[in-house]
Amino acid sequence: MNWLNSVAFSIFGQHVKWTDMIGNLLGLGALAFGWRRSIWSWPLQLLSGIVLFGAFATGHLSGLAGKQVIVIVTAVWGWLQWQRGRRDTGEIQVRFATWTERLLLVGATALATVGLALLFTHYSWMSWSPWSDAYIFVGTLAAMVAQARGWVEFWIAWIAVDVVGVPLAFNSGYAFSGLTYCVYFVLVLAGLRAWWLRSRTPRTASAPTLQGVPA
């Protein structure tokens, strides 16, 4: 990983590492495929997570590195979920979560964020920005779970993560990550619109739904 963690180029006075650049380009591809509801979104997220884990781990950014562990594990699970759904319906079905599902997702995210932030605060060597790292770590998990379940709210969760992730990436010296998150924001808005419109498309009574995603 030594050469991958070396500087590829500099921009606006910020050094861009190969891991930072390659991992985020893979992440952009994953988001674009997610917008199109393509199953290729998941293997690209898996590869992005592996590369970025190496980048952030060497920078001693526990939250951002931990975020990539969540990306890797959840990408495998989401990949399997979407494969099952595509076998059953021939496409990936998307919908808005119910109010109960939203409350459970938000409540679990809030509790997990507080718990992890307190852990990072107690063990200060794990993170120099405990609350931001915990927010990004848990928020990423929430977003990917929502994506795997086919919920439109997945895009809103990514917006919430990027609001904190962009300034943290710039302040931590990962300029390409910060710039990429800005591009993410544009793709997220387009993806949100696409999934929202898709969720309003009537399904025939006989059409099965994505397994694991209630109607």
Buried (B, 14 or more C-beta within 10 A) or exposed (E): EEEBBEEBEEEEEBBBBBBBBBBBBBBBBBBBBBBEBBBBBBBBBBBBBBBBBBBBBBBEBBBBBBBBBBBBBBBBBBBBBBBEBBEBBEEBBBBBBEEEBBEEBEEBBEEBBBEBBEBBEEEEEBBBBBBBBBBBBBBBBBBBBBBBBBBBBBBBBBBBBBEBBBEBBBEBBBBBBBBBBEEBBEBBEBBBEBBEEBBEEEEEEEEEBBBBBEE
